[in-house]
Amino acid sequence: MINNLTFSGGVHIDDNKQYSENAPLEMQELPKIVHIPLLQGSGVKCDPVVKKGDVVTKGQVIGSSEATFSSTVHASVSGVVLEIAEKFTTEGKKTDCITIERQEDSKDLDEYLESSNRGPVDIQELVNISKEAGIIGMGGAGFPFNVKLSGAIDNGIDSIIANGAECEPYLTSDHRLMLEYPEEVAKGVALVVDALNANAGYIAIEDNKRNAIEKMDATVSNFEKLTVASLKTKYPQGDSTRIIDAVLNRKVPVGSRSGAVNAFVSNVGTFKALHDAYYFGKPLFERIVSVTGPGVVTPKNIMARIGTTVKDLIKQCGGFNGDVTAIISGGPMSGHQIYDIDSPITKSITGIVVLTRDKVDLRGSTPCIKCGRCIQGCPSKLNPSKLYALIDREKFEDAKANHVEECIQCGACSYICPAKLELSEKMKLGINEIWTKGK
């Protein structure tokens, strides 16, 4: 194991993991209705291959696309298709969803058996399996995993990093995954290490998850090329560029991806999903979701079916608690506020954070005091206060010249700003304007 790794910049945040970090994984109380989005993560929307009135079984393909940059969609329950209609997801995206009413008498247990007929690991086989199983990056970005694997072929990748940093406050889904499925995570990483003939695989975990570090370290002792990398707890440690910097001491060039420094990074949940698909033929139709925060009666980590509504997951946690002010999909630093609890979860939803009024800073902003804290905290080495002023005056070309497009929208600058300026939000606006005008 290697210890005390970190990157330059970033901010220290109260992690608020105590709400759910010790809550063992709980299987979902199966929902009566699911709305399964045909757009999962950042890929191309799938076309439905079923219609209203069709009877479907759990794990059956219900949406697919010939596009490479896409992720196959499967039924998460067995039942009857009620409709195919546009709905908003918990990520705030409007897309066609397949609504399935679960049949009460349907068998909904895991019947996936391990395949014993496995030869040497082949990278193209992993690409195909990932596409067919609908695997995407499960840390929040939702990048189709088959595309990431394809891009790594013949690209000189020598290091594989399983991202278990989980640096966002409140979220504990990756933490519980590593505690309860350590062997599956390790085997999934080993598959990619072998397929790409990499020199090493690292499972990178922040040091506020000491029991997960110990569990994974004991597990990887049985794998020749795998090592646990213990990271100092700091936000946004889970960003791929920052984690490569911390673990490998390599700087990803501006505008480039991890492959430019011979590295491959994906979330621990993605590697677990690859293990399930490769060894058991199980498609990705469920994931761990942390339903947490002071605004729910009993915070939990739930193995939830894709397409489940926020309302159903909160109900399983005993309902709302106190003066609920905000419901956020993903973490409070980079997630999205949920306005409709009937919206369904996707494969890339890591958690649902329910905050009460005492946990939400409702103060208005005041003028910048030129303290420079946002510059110190920015992991991309930008000047957020200067960019804020340029974008506020609609000087978008000047903002572009000052590298606003390098902003990763982590929210660290907004968090640390004593004037409570919405720095990150303003830079997102500026980037959108620049990209819109460039089309």
Secondary structure, 3 states (H helix, E strand, C coil): CEEEECCCCCECCCCCHHHCCCCCEEECCCCCEEEEECCCCCCECCEECCCCCCEECCCCEEEECCCCCECCEECCCCEEEEEEEEEECCCCCEEEEEEEEECCCCCCCCCCCCCCCCCCCCHHHHHHHHHHHCCECCCCCCCEHHHHHHHHCCCCCCEEEEEECCCCCCCCHHHHHHHHCHHHHHHHHHHHHHHCCCCEEEEEEECCCHHHHHHHHHHHCCCCCEEEEEECCCECCCCHHHHHHHHHCCCCCCCCCHHHHCEEEEEHHHHHHHHHHHHHCCCCCEEEEEEECCCECCCEEEEEECCCEHHHHHHHCCCECCCEEEEEECCCCCCEECCCCCCECCCCCCEEEEEEHHHCCCCCCCCCCCCCHHHHHCCCCCCHHHHHHHHHCCCHHHHHHCCHHHCCCCCHHHHHCCCCCCHHHHHHHHHHHHHHHHC
